[in-house]
Amino acid sequence: ILTEAKVALTPFTNSLRLGSGMEFNGKTGQVDLRRVQEMLDRTHNALPGFPKSEARKLKIWEGLRPVTPDGIPLIGRTKQFENLLVATGHAMMGVSLAPVTGKIISEIVEGKTDGLFSDFLSPARF
């Protein structure tokens, strides 16, 4: 993580993935190339060995992230259907929170949960 540049770098297959912030527009396929270019420039300034790149020439990946109004994931049973469990709303933390989310879901399925976080994470809170 390049803290001052506000960019995260992650190895990805045979390349490098850069990320910086989220844009809340609710649409896919409308990447703001100015923001991407700023991220590339900040990365180059922080790491002079990082090649200068033009955003318009790169393959840019983007996608919607599930975000809840309060920023807390929805994990648990729904009110409407007893046999429906949800585990969503992790925003940019999905991969990081996947292990604990899986553990919580498995405990709910097995009836082993003590309910410690059930109200806090409940999909019924909205």
Secondary structure by P-SEA (a helix, b strand, c coil): ccccccbbbbbcccbbbbbccccccccccccaaaaaaaaaaaaaaaccccccccccccbbbbbbbbcccccccccccccccccbbbbcccccccccaaaaaaaaaaaaaacccccccccccccccc
